[in-house]
């Protein structure tokens, strides 16, 4: 029983938590350990191992729009000799239960400080 639990745990972490009892059972059977899926499920539950559910990919960027696009005036030159001469920003979307939160930062390229 202890050996089987160790094999289940090894297979689980080898798959980075992405395998549930059916896949772990298949993995163990491939390596020569005959075990049933309910047994694997029972031991996984005892050890507190749950498979991670993959989230569906959501497209958050629409590049095919008719809005004007600002010229790239930095031209990949991210070095600045004085403060507040070159600033860059980025936005990220944070999914929550009630929708997306939007986080925008502004960074000064002179000393890499976040200024906004």
C-alpha positions as CSV (number, residue, x, y, z in Angstrom):
1,X,0.0,0.0,0.0
2,X,2.8,2.4,0.9
3,X,4.7,1.6,-2.3
4,X,1.5,2.2,-4.4
5,X,0.9,5.5,-2.7
6,X,4.5,6.6,-3.5
7,X,4.1,5.5,-7.1
8,X,0.8,7.5,-7.4
9,X,2.4,10.5,-5.8
10,X,5.4,10.3,-8.2
11,X,3.1,10.0,-11.2
12,X,1.0,12.9,-10.0
13,X,4.0,15.3,-9.5
14,X,5.7,14.1,-12.7
15,X,2.5,15.3,-14.5
16,X,2.7,18.6,-12.5
17,X,-0.7,17.9,-10.9
18,X,-2.4,17.7,-14.3
19,X,-3.4,14.0,-14.1
20,X,-6.4,12.6,-12.4
21,X,-7.0,9.0,-11.3
22,X,-7.7,7.7,-14.9
23,X,-4.5,9.0,-16.3
24,X,-2.4,8.0,-13.3
25,X,-3.9,4.5,-13.5
26,X,-2.9,4.3,-17.2
27,X,0.6,5.6,-16.3
28,X,1.0,3.0,-13.6
29,X,-0.3,0.2,-15.8
30,X,2.2,1.2,-18.5
31,X,5.1,0.9,-16.0
32,X,3.9,-2.5,-14.9
33,X,1.9,-1.7,-11.8
34,X,-1.6,-3.2,-12.2
35,X,-4.1,-1.1,-10.3
36,X,-7.7,-0.1,-10.7
37,X,-8.9,3.5,-11.2
38,X,-11.1,3.5,-8.1
39,X,-8.1,2.4,-6.0
40,X,-6.0,5.2,-7.4
41,X,-8.9,7.7,-6.8
42,X,-9.2,6.4,-3.2
43,X,-5.5,6.9,-2.5
44,X,-5.4,10.2,-4.2
45,X,-8.3,11.4,-2.0
46,X,-6.5,10.1,1.1
47,X,-3.3,12.0,0.1
48,X,-5.2,15.2,-0.8
49,X,-4.1,15.0,-4.5
50,X,-6.5,16.7,-6.9
51,X,-5.9,17.2,-10.6
52,X,-5.7,20.8,-11.8
53,X,-8.4,21.8,-14.2
54,X,-7.1,23.4,-17.4
55,X,-8.7,26.8,-18.1
56,X,-10.1,27.6,-21.5
57,X,-7.9,30.1,-23.4
58,X,-9.6,33.5,-23.8
59,X,-8.5,35.9,-26.4
60,X,-8.1,39.4,-24.8
61,X,-6.5,41.3,-27.7
62,X,-8.1,42.3,-30.9
63,X,-5.4,43.3,-33.4
64,X,-7.8,43.6,-36.3
65,X,-9.3,47.0,-35.4
66,X,-9.8,50.2,-37.4
67,X,-8.5,52.4,-34.6
68,X,-5.2,54.4,-35.2
69,X,-2.0,52.8,-34.0
70,X,0.7,54.9,-32.3
71,X,4.1,54.9,-33.9
72,X,6.9,53.0,-32.1
73,X,9.1,56.0,-31.3
74,X,11.3,54.1,-28.8
75,X,12.4,51.7,-31.6
76,X,13.5,49.0,-29.0
77,X,15.9,51.6,-27.3
78,X,15.0,51.0,-23.7
79,X,17.9,53.0,-22.2
80,X,17.4,56.6,-20.8
81,X,20.0,59.1,-19.7
82,X,17.6,61.2,-17.6
83,X,14.4,60.7,-15.5
84,X,11.0,60.9,-17.1
85,X,12.3,61.1,-20.7
86,X,11.2,57.6,-21.6
87,X,8.3,55.9,-19.9
88,X,6.6,52.7,-20.9
89,X,3.4,51.1,-19.8
90,X,1.6,47.7,-19.9
91,X,-1.8,46.4,-19.0
92,X,-2.8,43.0,-17.7
93,X,-6.2,41.4,-17.1
94,X,-6.8,39.7,-13.8
95,X,-9.8,37.3,-13.9
96,X,-12.0,37.4,-10.8
97,X,-15.3,35.8,-10.0
98,X,-17.1,39.0,-10.8
99,X,-15.3,39.7,-14.1
100,X,-11.9,41.1,-15.1
101,X,-9.8,43.6,-13.2
102,X,-7.4,45.7,-15.3
103,X,-4.0,46.5,-14.0
104,X,-1.9,49.2,-15.8
105,X,1.6,50.2,-14.8
106,X,3.8,53.0,-16.0
107,X,7.6,52.6,-15.6
108,X,10.4,55.1,-16.0
109,X,13.2,53.6,-18.1
110,X,15.8,55.7,-16.5
111,X,15.9,53.8,-13.2
112,X,13.1,51.2,-13.8
113,X,10.9,52.7,-11.1
114,X,7.1,52.2,-11.3
115,X,5.7,55.7,-11.3
116,X,2.1,55.1,-11.9
